[in-house]
Amino acid sequence: MTTSAIEQSSLDTSCFHHTPYYCEENVYLLCNKLCTDGIADTDGSDLFVVFISNEKKQIALWHQKASKRADGIVLWDYHVICIQRRRGGESPLVWDLDSSLPFPSPLASYVLETIRPSFQLFPDYHRLFRIVHAPVFLRCFASDRRHMKDPDGKWIAEPPLHEPIVAEDGTVHNLNEYFTISAADANDASIYSAKEAVFTQKYGVVVEENQLEELFSQLAIQ
């Protein structure tokens, strides 16, 4: 099925693994499934994992299923989505298993509805985006889920049933390096340098909110 056909008829999110509050592992498995099901390139080269957070670990996103409000707004400490670049100048697609928007959604629509850049937020809620090329992420990411335990070692939220994810080099936990994001990380990241570095850097590149769509327009497959 082509990505154009997917966009016209949204997929059922129930076809994908989802454990609440473990968005990083959900996206890891989603990337693998998109590759094996032929929806993405077999090596994941058209996929990018995007961590959204800030120094305060307080980000506002709309149209989230976990919200109890009509507008779907949630204040997350961090969130993780997958963005798929496309050929021929078509809009990239956003895969967000926690969103109530069509699955997947065009990036432009997702930004407008979920990020809402025109909505004036307090500085503490300013959002930053760490973009990691999926082939790199799938090799390097690891989580033993320690971030989901309280000081007594009890689960804050029940973990996934599958085994914790271990990186190819044997690393058992580096999630913090992905979701720890500060404005200083993005200060020197021009779009040109970011589009070159995103394919090689273990922890990807960090861009500002107003750079996200521009970066993916530069990453478009011809």
CYANA upper distance limits for C-alpha pairs under 8 A (distance plus 0.5 A):
  1 MET  CA      5 ALA  CA      6.87
  1 MET  CA      6 ILE  CA      7.37
  1 MET  CA     38 GLY  CA      7.91
  1 MET  CA     39 ILE  CA      6.95
  2 THR  CA      6 ILE  CA      6.84
  2 THR  CA     39 ILE  CA      7.27
  3 THR  CA      7 GLU  CA      6.63
  3 THR  CA     39 ILE  CA      7.34
  3 THR  CA     86 ARG  CA      8.42
  4 SER  CA      8 GLN  CA      6.94
  5 ALA  CA      9 SER  CA      6.85
  6 ILE  CA     10 SER  CA      6.23
  6 ILE  CA     11 LEU  CA      7.29
  6 ILE  CA    104 PRO  CA      8.01
  7 GLU  CA    103 PHE  CA      8.30
  7 GLU  CA    104 PRO  CA      6.93
  7 GLU  CA    105 SER  CA      7.41
  7 GLU  CA    106 PRO  CA      8.15
 10 SER  CA    102 PRO  CA      6.33
 10 SER  CA    103 PHE  CA      5.64
 10 SER  CA    104 PRO  CA      6.77
 11 LEU  CA     15 CYS  CA      8.42
 11 LEU  CA    103 PHE  CA      6.25
 11 LEU  CA    104 PRO  CA      7.65
 12 ASP  CA    103 PHE  CA      7.78
 13 THR  CA     97 LEU  CA      6.86
 13 THR  CA    103 PHE  CA      7.53
 14 SER  CA     18 HIS  CA      8.44
 16 PHE  CA     30 LEU  CA      6.96
 16 PHE  CA     33 LYS  CA      8.24
 17 HIS  CA     26 ASN  CA      6.70
 17 HIS  CA     29 LEU  CA      7.42
 17 HIS  CA     30 LEU  CA      7.62
 18 HIS  CA     22 TYR  CA      8.36
 18 HIS  CA     23 CYS  CA      8.26
 18 HIS  CA     26 ASN  CA      5.94
 18 HIS  CA     97 LEU  CA      7.68
 19 THR  CA     23 CYS  CA      7.88
 19 THR  CA     26 ASN  CA      7.22
 19 THR  CA    159 PRO  CA      7.76
 19 THR  CA    160 PRO  CA      6.35
 20 PRO  CA    157 ALA  CA      8.35
 21 TYR  CA    157 ALA  CA      7.58
 22 TYR  CA     26 ASN  CA      6.76
 22 TYR  CA    159 PRO  CA      8.01
 22 TYR  CA    160 PRO  CA      8.24
 23 CYS  CA     27 VAL  CA      6.57
 23 CYS  CA     79 HIS  CA      7.06
 23 CYS  CA     80 VAL  CA      6.15
 23 CYS  CA     81 ILE  CA      8.20
 24 GLU  CA     28 TYR  CA      6.73
 24 GLU  CA     79 HIS  CA      8.23
 24 GLU  CA     80 VAL  CA      6.18
 25 GLU  CA     29 LEU  CA      6.77
 25 GLU  CA    165 ILE  CA      8.26
 26 ASN  CA     30 LEU  CA      6.52
 26 ASN  CA     97 LEU  CA      8.38
 27 VAL  CA     31 CYS  CA      6.54
 27 VAL  CA     49 VAL  CA      7.91
 27 VAL  CA     80 VAL  CA      7.42
 27 VAL  CA     81 ILE  CA      6.89
 27 VAL  CA     82 CYS  CA      7.02
 28 TYR  CA     32 ASN  CA      7.07
 28 TYR  CA    138 LEU  CA      7.24
 29 LEU  CA     33 LYS  CA      6.70
 30 LEU  CA     34 LEU  CA      6.59
 31 CYS  CA     35 CYS  CA      6.81
 31 CYS  CA     44 GLY  CA      7.55
 31 CYS  CA     47 LEU  CA      7.80
 31 CYS  CA     82 CYS  CA      7.99
 31 CYS  CA    134 ALA  CA      7.77
 32 ASN  CA     36 THR  CA      6.73
 32 ASN  CA     44 GLY  CA      8.25
 33 LYS  CA     37 ASP  CA      6.30
 34 LEU  CA     38 GLY  CA      6.74
 34 LEU  CA     39 ILE  CA      5.47
 34 LEU  CA     40 ALA  CA      5.71
 35 CYS  CA     39 ILE  CA      6.62
 35 CYS  CA     40 ALA  CA      5.32
 35 CYS  CA     41 ASP  CA      6.17
 35 CYS  CA     42 THR  CA      5.13
 35 CYS  CA     43 ASP  CA      7.13
 35 CYS  CA     44 GLY  CA      6.40
 36 THR  CA     40 ALA  CA      8.47
 36 THR  CA     42 THR  CA      6.90
 38 GLY  CA     42 THR  CA      7.21
 40 ALA  CA     44 GLY  CA      6.66
 40 ALA  CA     46 ASP  CA      7.07
 40 ALA  CA     47 LEU  CA      7.75
 40 ALA  CA     84 GLN  CA      8.27
 41 ASP  CA     45 SER  CA      6.55
 41 ASP  CA     46 ASP  CA      6.66
 43 ASP  CA    135 PRO  CA      7.08
 44 GLY  CA    134 ALA  CA      6.37
 44 GLY  CA    135 PRO  CA      6.18
 45 SER  CA    133 HIS  CA      7.76
 45 SER  CA    134 ALA  CA      7.18
 45 SER  CA    135 PRO  CA      6.79
 46 ASP  CA     84 GLN  CA      6.08
 46 ASP  CA     85 ARG  CA      5.89
 46 ASP  CA     86 ARG  CA      7.69
 46 ASP  CA    134 ALA  CA      8.39
 47 LEU  CA     82 CYS  CA      7.24
 47 LEU  CA     83 ILE  CA      6.35
 47 LEU  CA     84 GLN  CA      5.03
 47 LEU  CA     85 ARG  CA      6.97
 47 LEU  CA    133 HIS  CA      6.97
 47 LEU  CA    134 ALA  CA      5.83
 47 LEU  CA    135 PRO  CA      8.46
 48 PHE  CA     82 CYS  CA      6.13
 48 PHE  CA     83 ILE  CA      5.70
 48 PHE  CA     84 GLN  CA      6.79
 48 PHE  CA     85 ARG  CA      8.49
 48 PHE  CA    131 ILE  CA      6.89
 48 PHE  CA    132 VAL  CA      6.04
 48 PHE  CA    133 HIS  CA      5.07
 48 PHE  CA    134 ALA  CA      5.33
 49 VAL  CA     80 VAL  CA      7.55
 49 VAL  CA     81 ILE  CA      6.54
 49 VAL  CA     82 CYS  CA      5.16
 49 VAL  CA     83 ILE  CA      6.98
 49 VAL  CA    131 ILE  CA      6.32
 49 VAL  CA    132 VAL  CA      5.64
 49 VAL  CA    133 HIS  CA      6.79
 49 VAL  CA    134 ALA  CA      6.25
 49 VAL  CA    137 PHE  CA      7.80
 50 VAL  CA     80 VAL  CA      6.04
 50 VAL  CA     81 ILE  CA      5.79
 50 VAL  CA     82 CYS  CA      6.41
 50 VAL  CA     83 ILE  CA      7.65
 50 VAL  CA    129 PHE  CA      6.80
 50 VAL  CA    130 ARG  CA      5.99
 50 VAL  CA    131 ILE  CA      5.06
 50 VAL  CA    132 VAL  CA      6.81
 51 PHE  CA     78 TYR  CA      7.41
 51 PHE  CA     79 HIS  CA      6.33
 51 PHE  CA     80 VAL  CA      5.07
 51 PHE  CA     81 ILE  CA      7.25
 51 PHE  CA    129 PHE  CA      6.15
 51 PHE  CA    130 ARG  CA      5.48
 51 PHE  CA    131 ILE  CA      7.07
 51 PHE  CA    178 TYR  CA      7.45
 51 PHE  CA    179 PHE  CA      6.60
 52 ILE  CA     59 ILE  CA      8.14
 52 ILE  CA     78 TYR  CA      5.98
 52 ILE  CA     79 HIS  CA      5.66
 52 ILE  CA     80 VAL  CA      6.67
 52 ILE  CA    127 ARG  CA      7.01
 52 ILE  CA    128 LEU  CA      6.20
 52 ILE  CA    129 PHE  CA      5.25
 52 ILE  CA    130 ARG  CA      6.99
 52 ILE  CA    179 PHE  CA      7.86
 53 SER  CA     57 LYS  CA      6.10
 53 SER  CA     58 GLN  CA      7.30
 53 SER  CA     59 ILE  CA      6.49
 53 SER  CA     77 ASP  CA      6.96
 53 SER  CA     78 TYR  CA      5.09
 53 SER  CA     79 HIS  CA      7.27
 53 SER  CA    127 ARG  CA      6.22
 53 SER  CA    128 LEU  CA      6.05
 53 SER  CA    129 PHE  CA      7.23
 53 SER  CA    179 PHE  CA      7.02
 53 SER  CA    180 THR  CA      7.85
 53 SER  CA    181 ILE  CA      6.71
 54 ASN  CA     58 GLN  CA      7.10
 54 ASN  CA     59 ILE  CA      7.55
 54 ASN  CA     78 TYR  CA      8.29
 54 ASN  CA    125 TYR  CA      7.94
 54 ASN  CA    126 HIS  CA      7.23
 54 ASN  CA    127 ARG  CA      6.20
 54 ASN  CA    128 LEU  CA      6.16
 54 ASN  CA    180 THR  CA      7.78
 54 ASN  CA    181 ILE  CA      5.76
 54 ASN  CA    182 SER  CA      6.11
 54 ASN  CA    183 ALA  CA      7.92
 55 GLU  CA    180 THR  CA      7.74
 55 GLU  CA    181 ILE  CA      6.49
 55 GLU  CA    182 SER  CA      5.52
 55 GLU  CA    183 ALA  CA      7.98
 56 LYS  CA     77 ASP  CA      8.39
 56 LYS  CA    124 ASP  CA      6.82
 56 LYS  CA    125 TYR  CA      8.14
 57 LYS  CA     76 TRP  CA      7.82
 57 LYS  CA     77 ASP  CA      4.75
 57 LYS  CA     78 TYR  CA      6.68
 58 GLN  CA     75 LEU  CA      6.60
 58 GLN  CA     76 TRP  CA      6.28
 58 GLN  CA     77 ASP  CA      5.33
 58 GLN  CA     78 TYR  CA      7.68
 58 GLN  CA    124 ASP  CA      7.36
 58 GLN  CA    125 TYR  CA      5.98
 59 ILE  CA     75 LEU  CA      5.88
 59 ILE  CA     76 TRP  CA      5.84
 59 ILE  CA     77 ASP  CA      6.71
 59 ILE  CA     78 TYR  CA      7.25
 59 ILE  CA    125 TYR  CA      5.47
 59 ILE  CA    126 HIS  CA      7.29
 59 ILE  CA    127 ARG  CA      6.52
 60 ALA  CA     73 ILE  CA      7.12
 60 ALA  CA     74 VAL  CA      6.22
 60 ALA  CA     75 LEU  CA      5.11
 60 ALA  CA     76 TRP  CA      6.99
 60 ALA  CA    115 ILE  CA      8.19
 60 ALA  CA    125 TYR  CA      6.93
 61 LEU  CA     72 GLY  CA      8.42
 61 LEU  CA     73 ILE  CA      5.96
 61 LEU  CA     74 VAL  CA      6.03
 61 LEU  CA     75 LEU  CA      7.10
 61 LEU  CA     76 TRP  CA      8.08
 61 LEU  CA    114 THR  CA      5.87
 61 LEU  CA    115 ILE  CA      6.25
 62 TRP  CA     71 ASP  CA      6.96
 62 TRP  CA     72 GLY  CA      5.50
 62 TRP  CA     73 ILE  CA      4.51
 62 TRP  CA     74 VAL  CA      6.85
 62 TRP  CA    113 GLU  CA      7.23
 62 TRP  CA    114 THR  CA      4.94
 62 TRP  CA    115 ILE  CA      7.24
 62 TRP  CA    116 ARG  CA      8.29
 63 HIS  CA     67 SER  CA      8.22
 63 HIS  CA     71 ASP  CA      6.71
 63 HIS  CA     72 GLY  CA      4.55
 63 HIS  CA     73 ILE  CA      6.44
 63 HIS  CA     99 SER  CA      6.14
 63 HIS  CA    100 SER  CA      5.86
 63 HIS  CA    101 LEU  CA      7.07
 63 HIS  CA    113 GLU  CA      7.78
 63 HIS  CA    114 THR  CA      6.46
 64 GLN  CA     72 GLY  CA      5.50
 64 GLN  CA     73 ILE  CA      6.69
 64 GLN  CA     74 VAL  CA      6.90
 64 GLN  CA     98 ASP  CA      6.16
 64 GLN  CA     99 SER  CA      5.03
 64 GLN  CA    100 SER  CA      6.28
 65 LYS  CA     72 GLY  CA      7.12
 65 LYS  CA     98 ASP  CA      6.11
 65 LYS  CA     99 SER  CA      6.15
 65 LYS  CA    100 SER  CA      6.14
 66 ALA  CA     72 GLY  CA      8.09
 66 ALA  CA     74 VAL  CA      7.60
 66 ALA  CA     98 ASP  CA      7.83
 67 SER  CA     72 GLY  CA      5.43
 67 SER  CA     73 ILE  CA      6.29
 67 SER  CA     74 VAL  CA      5.96
 68 LYS  CA     72 GLY  CA      7.27
 69 ARG  CA     73 ILE  CA      7.03
 78 TYR  CA    179 PHE  CA      7.06
 80 VAL  CA     96 ASP  CA      8.27
 81 ILE  CA     94 VAL  CA      7.55
 81 ILE  CA     95 TRP  CA      6.50
 81 ILE  CA     96 ASP  CA      5.62
 81 ILE  CA     97 LEU  CA      8.30
 82 CYS  CA     94 VAL  CA      6.35
 82 CYS  CA     95 TRP  CA      5.54
 82 CYS  CA     96 ASP  CA      7.15
 83 ILE  CA     92 PRO  CA      7.08
 83 ILE  CA     93 LEU  CA      6.08
 83 ILE  CA     94 VAL  CA      5.06
 83 ILE  CA     95 TRP  CA      6.64
 83 ILE  CA    107 LEU  CA      8.20
 84 GLN  CA     92 PRO  CA      5.93
 84 GLN  CA     93 LEU  CA      5.59
 84 GLN  CA     94 VAL  CA      6.95
 84 GLN  CA     95 TRP  CA      8.30
 85 ARG  CA     91 SER  CA      7.95
 85 ARG  CA     92 PRO  CA      5.03
 85 ARG  CA     93 LEU  CA      7.17
 85 ARG  CA    216 PHE  CA      7.51
 85 ARG  CA    219 LEU  CA      7.47
 85 ARG  CA    220 ALA  CA      6.31
 85 ARG  CA    221 ILE  CA      7.41
 86 ARG  CA     90 GLU  CA      6.25
 86 ARG  CA     91 SER  CA      7.25
 86 ARG  CA     92 PRO  CA      6.08
 86 ARG  CA     93 LEU  CA      8.28
 86 ARG  CA    220 ALA  CA      6.47
 86 ARG  CA    221 ILE  CA      6.28
 87 ARG  CA    220 ALA  CA      6.78
 87 ARG  CA    221 ILE  CA      4.95
 87 ARG  CA    222 GLN  CA      5.87
 88 GLY  CA    220 ALA  CA      8.09
 88 GLY  CA    221 ILE  CA      7.07
 88 GLY  CA    222 GLN  CA      5.88
 89 GLY  CA    217 SER  CA      8.25
 89 GLY  CA    220 ALA  CA      6.64
 89 GLY  CA    221 ILE  CA      7.71
 89 GLY  CA    222 GLN  CA      7.56
 90 GLU  CA    220 ALA  CA      8.46
 91 SER  CA    106 PRO  CA      6.31
 91 SER  CA    107 LEU  CA      6.81
 91 SER  CA    108 ALA  CA      7.67
 92 PRO  CA    106 PRO  CA      6.30
 92 PRO  CA    107 LEU  CA      5.89
 92 PRO  CA    216 PHE  CA      7.72
 92 PRO  CA    220 ALA  CA      8.40
 93 LEU  CA    104 PRO  CA      6.44
 93 LEU  CA    105 SER  CA      5.95
 93 LEU  CA    106 PRO  CA      5.00
 93 LEU  CA    107 LEU  CA      5.84
 94 VAL  CA    103 PHE  CA      8.17
 94 VAL  CA    104 PRO  CA      5.89
 94 VAL  CA    105 SER  CA      5.66
 94 VAL  CA    106 PRO  CA      6.50
 94 VAL  CA    107 LEU  CA      6.06
 94 VAL  CA    110 TYR  CA      7.50
 95 TRP  CA    103 PHE  CA      6.71
 95 TRP  CA    104 PRO  CA      5.35
 95 TRP  CA    105 SER  CA      7.35
 96 ASP  CA    103 PHE  CA      7.53
 96 ASP  CA    104 PRO  CA      7.59
 97 LEU  CA    103 PHE  CA      8.07
 99 SER  CA    103 PHE  CA      8.42
101 LEU  CA    105 SER  CA      7.34
101 LEU  CA    110 TYR  CA      8.31
105 SER  CA    109 SER  CA      7.12
105 SER  CA    110 TYR  CA      6.54
106 PRO  CA    110 TYR  CA      6.67
107 LEU  CA    111 VAL  CA      6.56
107 LEU  CA    213 GLU  CA      7.92
108 ALA  CA    112 LEU  CA      6.74
108 ALA  CA    213 GLU  CA      7.82
109 SER  CA    113 GLU  CA      6.54
110 TYR  CA    114 THR  CA      5.91
110 TYR  CA    115 ILE  CA      7.55
111 VAL  CA    115 ILE  CA      5.25
111 VAL  CA    116 ARG  CA      6.63
111 VAL  CA    117 PRO  CA      7.84
112 LEU  CA    116 ARG  CA      5.40
112 LEU  CA    117 PRO  CA      7.38
117 PRO  CA    209 GLU  CA      8.16
117 PRO  CA    210 ASN  CA      8.41
121 LEU  CA    125 TYR  CA      6.67
121 LEU  CA    126 HIS  CA      7.39
122 PHE  CA    126 HIS  CA      7.55
127 ARG  CA    208 GLU  CA      7.70
127 ARG  CA    209 GLU  CA      6.66
128 LEU  CA    181 ILE  CA      7.47
128 LEU  CA    182 SER  CA      7.94
128 LEU  CA    183 ALA  CA      7.72
128 LEU  CA    206 VAL  CA      7.35
128 LEU  CA    207 VAL  CA      6.65
128 LEU  CA    208 GLU  CA      5.70
128 LEU  CA    209 GLU  CA      6.41
129 PHE  CA    181 ILE  CA      8.40
129 PHE  CA    206 VAL  CA      5.89
129 PHE  CA    207 VAL  CA      5.86
129 PHE  CA    208 GLU  CA      6.92
129 PHE  CA    209 GLU  CA      7.43
129 PHE  CA    212 LEU  CA      8.00
130 ARG  CA    178 TYR  CA      7.83
130 ARG  CA    179 PHE  CA      8.31
130 ARG  CA    181 ILE  CA      7.79
130 ARG  CA    203 TYR  CA      8.18
130 ARG  CA    204 GLY  CA      6.79
130 ARG  CA    205 VAL  CA      5.96
130 ARG  CA    206 VAL  CA      4.78
130 ARG  CA    207 VAL  CA      7.08
131 ILE  CA    198 VAL  CA      7.35
131 ILE  CA    203 TYR  CA      8.34
131 ILE  CA    204 GLY  CA      5.72
131 ILE  CA    205 VAL  CA      5.88
131 ILE  CA    206 VAL  CA      6.77
131 ILE  CA    207 VAL  CA      8.33
132 VAL  CA    136 VAL  CA      7.54
132 VAL  CA    137 PHE  CA      6.77
132 VAL  CA    198 VAL  CA      6.58
132 VAL  CA    199 PHE  CA      8.01
132 VAL  CA    201 GLN  CA      8.09
132 VAL  CA    202 LYS  CA      7.87
132 VAL  CA    203 TYR  CA      6.60
132 VAL  CA    204 GLY  CA      4.62
132 VAL  CA    205 VAL  CA      7.22
133 HIS  CA    137 PHE  CA      6.74
133 HIS  CA    198 VAL  CA      6.63
133 HIS  CA    199 PHE  CA      6.09
133 HIS  CA    200 THR  CA      8.37
133 HIS  CA    204 GLY  CA      7.30
134 ALA  CA    138 LEU  CA      6.41
135 PRO  CA    139 ARG  CA      6.95
136 VAL  CA    140 CYS  CA      6.55
136 VAL  CA    199 PHE  CA      8.16
136 VAL  CA    200 THR  CA      7.99
136 VAL  CA    201 GLN  CA      8.37
136 VAL  CA    202 LYS  CA      6.78
137 PHE  CA    141 PHE  CA      5.83
137 PHE  CA    202 LYS  CA      7.68
137 PHE  CA    203 TYR  CA      8.37
138 LEU  CA    167 ALA  CA      8.24
139 ARG  CA    167 ALA  CA      6.27
139 ARG  CA    168 GLU  CA      5.93
140 CYS  CA    167 ALA  CA      5.31
140 CYS  CA    168 GLU  CA      6.74
140 CYS  CA    169 ASP  CA      7.93
140 CYS  CA    171 THR  CA      8.44
140 CYS  CA    202 LYS  CA      7.47
141 PHE  CA    165 ILE  CA      7.90
141 PHE  CA    166 VAL  CA      7.53
141 PHE  CA    167 ALA  CA      5.86
141 PHE  CA    173 HIS  CA      8.18
141 PHE  CA    174 ASN  CA      7.07
141 PHE  CA    175 LEU  CA      7.53
142 ALA  CA    164 PRO  CA      8.19
142 ALA  CA    165 ILE  CA      5.58
142 ALA  CA    166 VAL  CA      5.14
142 ALA  CA    167 ALA  CA      5.53
142 ALA  CA    171 THR  CA      6.73
142 ALA  CA    172 VAL  CA      5.66
142 ALA  CA    173 HIS  CA      5.14
142 ALA  CA    174 ASN  CA      5.99
142 ALA  CA    175 LEU  CA      6.89
143 SER  CA    164 PRO  CA      6.58
143 SER  CA    165 ILE  CA      5.97
143 SER  CA    166 VAL  CA      7.13
143 SER  CA    172 VAL  CA      6.29
143 SER  CA    173 HIS  CA      4.75
143 SER  CA    174 ASN  CA      6.74
143 SER  CA    175 LEU  CA      6.29
144 ASP  CA    164 PRO  CA      5.84
144 ASP  CA    165 ILE  CA      7.36
144 ASP  CA    166 VAL  CA      8.30
144 ASP  CA    172 VAL  CA      6.39
144 ASP  CA    173 HIS  CA      5.99
145 ARG  CA    149 LYS  CA      8.00
145 ARG  CA    159 PRO  CA      8.18
145 ARG  CA    164 PRO  CA      7.68
145 ARG  CA    173 HIS  CA      8.32
148 MET  CA    155 TRP  CA      6.36
148 MET  CA    156 ILE  CA      5.84
148 MET  CA    157 ALA  CA      7.05
149 LYS  CA    153 GLY  CA      5.69
149 LYS  CA    154 LYS  CA      5.67
149 LYS  CA    155 TRP  CA      5.01
149 LYS  CA    156 ILE  CA      5.89
149 LYS  CA    157 ALA  CA      8.49
150 ASP  CA    154 LYS  CA      5.93
150 ASP  CA    155 TRP  CA      6.94
150 ASP  CA    156 ILE  CA      6.73
155 TRP  CA    159 PRO  CA      8.07
165 ILE  CA    172 VAL  CA      7.69
166 VAL  CA    170 GLY  CA      6.55
166 VAL  CA    171 THR  CA      6.44
166 VAL  CA    172 VAL  CA      5.47
166 VAL  CA    173 HIS  CA      7.88
167 ALA  CA    171 THR  CA      5.67
167 ALA  CA    172 VAL  CA      7.05
174 ASN  CA    178 TYR  CA      7.68
175 LEU  CA    179 PHE  CA      6.98
176 ASN  CA    180 THR  CA      6.18
177 GLU  CA    203 TYR  CA      7.72
178 TYR  CA    203 TYR  CA      6.68
181 ILE  CA    185 ASP  CA      7.38
181 ILE  CA    206 VAL  CA      8.11
182 SER  CA    186 ALA  CA      7.90
183 ALA  CA    187 ASN  CA      6.91
183 ALA  CA    208 GLU  CA      8.37
184 ALA  CA    188 ASP  CA      8.38
185 ASP  CA    189 ALA  CA      8.17
185 ASP  CA    206 VAL  CA      6.50
186 ALA  CA    205 VAL  CA      8.17
186 ALA  CA    206 VAL  CA      5.53
186 ALA  CA    207 VAL  CA      5.71
186 ALA  CA    208 GLU  CA      7.05
189 ALA  CA    193 SER  CA      6.71
189 ALA  CA    194 ALA  CA      6.21
189 ALA  CA    205 VAL  CA      8.04
189 ALA  CA    206 VAL  CA      7.61
189 ALA  CA    207 VAL  CA      7.20
190 SER  CA    194 ALA  CA      6.46
191 ILE  CA    195 LYS  CA      6.54
191 ILE  CA    211 GLN  CA      7.78
191 ILE  CA    214 GLU  CA      7.97
191 ILE  CA    215 LEU  CA      6.32
192 TYR  CA    196 GLU  CA      7.15
193 SER  CA    197 ALA  CA      6.64
194 ALA  CA    198 VAL  CA      6.35
194 ALA  CA    205 VAL  CA      6.53
194 ALA  CA    206 VAL  CA      8.41
194 ALA  CA    207 VAL  CA      8.45
194 ALA  CA    215 LEU  CA      8.11
195 LYS  CA    199 PHE  CA      8.02
195 LYS  CA    215 LEU  CA      7.12
195 LYS  CA    218 GLN  CA      7.52
195 LYS  CA    219 LEU  CA      7.17
196 GLU  CA    200 THR  CA      8.28
197 ALA  CA    201 GLN  CA      6.34
197 ALA  CA    204 GLY  CA      7.57
197 ALA  CA    205 VAL  CA      7.29
198 VAL  CA    204 GLY  CA      5.46
198 VAL  CA    205 VAL  CA      6.08
199 PHE  CA    204 GLY  CA      7.91
200 THR  CA    204 GLY  CA      7.87
201 GLN  CA    205 VAL  CA      7.73
207 VAL  CA    211 GLN  CA      6.44
207 VAL  CA    212 LEU  CA      7.00
208 GLU  CA    212 LEU  CA      7.22
210 ASN  CA    214 GLU  CA      8.27
211 GLN  CA    215 LEU  CA      6.52
212 LEU  CA    216 PHE  CA      7.05
213 GLU  CA    217 SER  CA      6.67
214 GLU  CA    218 GLN  CA      6.93
215 LEU  CA    219 LEU  CA      6.88
216 PHE  CA    220 ALA  CA      6.75
